[in-house]
Amino acid sequence: MNYKHSKKIFLFVSIWMVLNYLYAQTSYTSETLDKIKEVENHITGRLLLNDERPSTILERMKKYKVKGMSIAVIHDYKIAWAKAYGWADEAEKKPMTTETLFEPGSISKSLNAVGILKLAQEKKIDLNTDINTYLTSWKFPYDSLSRGKKITLAQILSHNAGLTVHGFPGHDINGPIPTVLEVLDGIKPSFTPAVRSAYEPGLQFEYSGGGTTISQVLLTDVTKQNYDEWMYDHILKPIGMETSFYSQPPPKEKQHFCASAYSGDGTPISNKFHVYPEQAAAGLWMTPSDLCQYIIDMQLAYQGKPSKVLSPEMVKLHLTPYNDGPTSLGSFIVDNNGEKYFEHGARNDGFCGDFYGSLEGGNGVVIFLNSDDGTIISEVINSVAKAYQWKNFYHEPLRKKSIKVADKVLKSYEGLYLYDQTWSAIGKKDNKYHFYTNGRYVNMYFSTPTCFFNEEFPAVKTFIKDSKGNIIGYARNVDGKEFPNAIRITNPDTLRLENNVITEIGWYMLEQKNTKRLYRFQVEV
């Protein structure tokens, strides 16, 4: 093809994409546009410091280094609006649109549960029967930890099966990718251990992506079809999620529509995104608008109207807490002083998301990011709840004052702190003192020279001194309730910690270039 001619075609296609993007973002009534503006311009964290004002969505995205975001809002059982912000791929200058696909992770479990319930509705399985009755390509190896009790699909879908393996890290698209059976048995190239019993089934809630992966194998054994094909034909397409798919990796013709993934610091994930053979647990690619179709279908069926895939009785089962726990068969049930929502958060490497759907009134929201720092998600959801006046949902930010504390005082607080098996640290990063916990550096704000708080975490921390004035820990208080003190670690060699905690502390010390102390960190386990 002639170079000049091809250049003109490329320019035309680029202009068409931009115009289509702009049209898709603005084709709403003035009333809806006012609601969008209200949501966009009143974003706050849990706190407002000193004279701080609410932020815009773009300001918060910049603060958290989020490259792109896509939102869809449900009002009165309909999609009220959908809008996207930022970049689907920053290097390629590919804008985020409402048609951009995300791989946010565990929301996959909610749709997987609908698939399992569909099989139960068709009498092909029983939710309360031993899973080995239906598994043919693999059998669960019961041992003494299960105490003679059998695992059921109802327990798996509600995370009450007592199984191991919380989640999955994903695999490079150009690297070796394990089969789903290799994942279940912890065989390389799988990165996770075998999915086995941690304790007897039915005893307590224990989140397990490993259990969800067992349900994936069971579905394929029962239907004699590939998981992604059966789920598309029987669940996704009928419910209206026609652009979504469980295929891993994504088909080549779909990859142009897939957002590129970024870590919380804005670094691109290698080769754009990871591959998850654990399709049911983490492998669903979708848009917020597509997921709204599932939410609305469940909401209407919960009110007794026909669902596109499940009977009202099965929908009630899908949206009712299992054994009075925090989960139903496929989602989390949130009770805000009588106002109930079904919800599921999600995080894969470089992606995260969340959705809420009210059980009454037809309200909901879906938010996806191509970043694995999801702090902004709860802030935007809170703004949506305020704009649409969701009953008992909106949390008014606390207005707090902070003071400046001398570096000499801050230096005396440096070190590692521990309560139960949870650790935190205070140290310098980018020439500024930070509080570090749960893999995150967060700012410290002081109300007095010895009392500090963080925007991201609810506990107010007050440093504790011994009789000689040495810092020995900090007290923790949440809304007036005292929690166990965090004890300062002065002699790491005496600690007995779980291996994963030791590894986390070791990485933190390496990042802090504290090699002398790292060398001393030899812990008995």
Sequence and secondary structure as in RCSB ss.txt:
>XXXX:A:sequence
MNYKHSKKIFLFVSIWMVLNYLYAQTSYTSETLDKIKEVENHITGRLLLNDERPSTILERMKKYKVKGMSIAVIH
DYKIAWAKAYGWADEAEKKPMTTETLFEPGSISKSLNAVGILKLAQEKKIDLNTDINTYLTSWKFPYDSLSRGKK
ITLAQILSHNAGLTVHGFPGHDINGPIPTVLEVLDGIKPSFTPAVRSAYEPGLQFEYSGGGTTISQVLLTDVTKQ
NYDEWMYDHILKPIGMETSFYSQPPPKEKQHFCASAYSGDGTPISNKFHVYPEQAAAGLWMTPSDLCQYIIDMQL
AYQGKPSKVLSPEMVKLHLTPYNDGPTSLGSFIVDNNGEKYFEHGARNDGFCGDFYGSLEGGNGVVIFLNSDDGT
IISEVINSVAKAYQWKNFYHEPLRKKSIKVADKVLKSYEGLYLYDQTWSAIGKKDNKYHFYTNGRYVNMYFSTPT
CFFNEEFPAVKTFIKDSKGNIIGYARNVDGKEFPNAIRITNPDTLRLENNVITEIGWYMLEQKNTKRLYRFQVEV
>XXXX:A:secstr
  HHHHHHHHHHHHHHHHHHHHHHHH S HHHHHHHHHHHT B  SEEETT   B HHHHHHHTT  EEEEEEEE
TTEEEEEEEEEEEETTTTEE  TT BB  STTHHHHHHHHHHHHHHTTS  TTSBGGGT  S      GGGTT  
 BHHHHHTT S B       EETTS    HHHHHHT TT  S    BSS TTSS    HHHHHHHHHHHHHHH S
 HHHHHIIIIIHHHT TT B  SS  GGGGGGB   B TTS B TTSSEE S HHHH  BB HHHHHHHHHHHHH
HHTT   SSS HHHHHHHTS GGGSSB SSSEEEEETTEEEEEEEEEETTEEEEEEEESSSS EEEEEESSS  H
HHHHHHHHHHHHTT TTT    EEE  B   HHHHHTT EEEEETTEEEEEEEETTEEEEEETTEEEE EEEETT
EEE SS   EEEEEE TTS EEEEEEEETTEEEEEEEE S GGG B  HHHHHHHHHHHHHTT HHHHHH   B 
